[in-house]
Amino acid sequence: MASAELPSFFASSPPSSPRLPVELLAQIVDEAAGDRDELDHTILRHLCLSSKSILPFARQALYREISVRFDDTEGPSDNNLLFTDLTDELLKAECQKLKIDAEALEEALDYGSHLARLVVGFTVIFNNGAQGAVHLTRYLIDSILGSCPNIISFCSSPCWHTEAEAVVDALMSTRRNLSELELDCTSNLPKLLAHLHNLRRLHLRRPPNGSDFTAMKVPSFTFRLRSLCFEDSFAYIPANLSQELLRSSTSSLRYLDFDPPSKADPLQLPQLPALTHLKLQSCGDVSGELAQVIPRYPALQVLHLDFPPSPAQLHLLPPQLPSVGVVRVYKAEKLAPLLRDSSRGALRQVVVGKGGDEDWEELGEEHGWSVERFREKVVFAR
């Protein structure tokens, strides 16, 4: 049979592959990769090989954030190519005593500058107990920020005070204008913050043991933070630093996470008219904190607590509050007073971070709330 005699569905060229909207491709990658803090790099690598259409999105997610981890080693370490050409004796000495895990980092830089330009976040993880990584930290941060021009987010895990100060010194020397920063509080931190004019998110942890703040001076900051977290550290950070951080962002701060002392000086807690999300870190009675801070945040929309408010604390919650989050609830009945409070007409959502095996559906039905579970999280809505 000649081609002209073939049925039209044989003679015509095969249809082109359907093209999915770019928004859907991006969503597929985000869903497949998992939470941003725990990306599944194996799935992302497979997605990079699966389709030309999905490659740009999977590649961007794969190289968006890179990390380096320092571990102790008992003998000479076979470290990564980034450290094989070191000539400085101090660097070489540290390199021989530490194991450095930088696989994703090496891969990004080894395959070309087009991958290095995808990197926007860099994390240094100190998992070393006996050996300090001071000189290597400075060398590494300077090298990576020089190779990856689009890094705007930096995170350092808890470490020795000499390492924490080395991190800050290295960031100052690079002059990179970061917008997100997470690290330990150190005496040289204010000098770094004075140069970060575009900083929008700051996460501070308590100072490492051995920190000395006697000579620390705090200049006026020019950035306007949107998110500020004092991780178990508000009482440990020098007051002049915490006050300047709050003062500089009075009109811009949207999210605040801190552990205020129960008898804090009210002057330490300024009015924050734009604040919509507040998380109070407290393992005990939060009545004092609620009474003190809630009136200062008139725009509050979301309140996060470690434990559910007791019946005696309910009147302290703002009447317009639409959402309450609770980190943990050991017994379902502890949440019942909040769910059945008839005066909370604006309350539309209650989120339990770690729900456990309690019968939340029965509790929700009893008080007129729908219930959904997302892994450990339990969401009540109405």
Secondary structure, 3 states (H helix, E strand, C coil): CCHHHCCHHHHCCCCCCCCCCHHHHHHHHHHHHCCHHHCCHHHHHHHHHHCCCCHHHHHHHHHCEEEEEEEECCCCCCCCHHHCCCCCHHHHHHHHHEEEECHHHHHHHHCCHHHHCCCCEEEEEEECCCCCCCHHHHHHHHHHHHHCCCCCEEEECCCCHHHHHHHHHHHHHHCCCCCEEEEECCCCHHHHHCCCCCCCEEEEECCCCCCCCCCCCCCCCCCCCCEEEEECCCCCCCHHHHHHHHHHCCCCCCEEEECCCCCCCHHHCCCCCCCCEEEECCCCCCHHHHHHHHHHCCCCCEEEECCCCCHHHHHHCCCCCCEEEEEECCCHHHCHHHHHCCCCCCCCEEEEEECCCCCHHHHHHHHCCEEEEECCEEEEEC
